[in-house]
Amino acid sequence: MLMLVINVVYVLIALAMIALILMQRGAGAQAGSGFGGGASATVFGSRGASNFLSKSTKWLAIAFFGISLGMAWYATHKATRPEGPAQQDLGVMAQVPAAPAAAPTGTAATGTVPAAPAAQPVRQDTVPAAPAQAPAVQPEQGQGQEAPPSK
């Protein structure tokens, strides 16, 4: 539950950083162009929006990198616990039985191939009769045949 909250805060900080960086002054632009020109001086004081935006971006970046390092440490710490890595949620695949660890004894250990079972004679009364085949229909002379090509 805690990681879910941290992930939501992480995404919100990233979106806020994107918005603040896009609102900052570019080369040759006015400082408060994102807030409607000269009206920004009344909202952010006499120094304008540039100081507020740069300080806000700085603290959001520090929080972003701090959360990134914390989540990376948590993921590594969780993977190296003495009891092993956390059990993955495999869904339906968790219901599949595990494959046998060793080969059956007798065949792989000796390196010999087992003998094929002996063929049993087939009784005639159990074999189904072959279906009768219809005679092939041959086309009559002049029908269905084309004349040979003339030269």
Secondary structure, 3 states (H helix, E strand, C coil): CHHHHHHHHHHHHHHHHHHHHHHCCCCCCCCCHHHCHHHHHHHHCCCCHHHHHHHHHHHHHHHHHHHHHHHHHHHHHHHCCCCCCCCCCCHHHHHCCCCCCCCCCCCCCCCCCCCCCCCCCCCHHHCCCCCCCCCCCCCCCCCCCCCCCCC
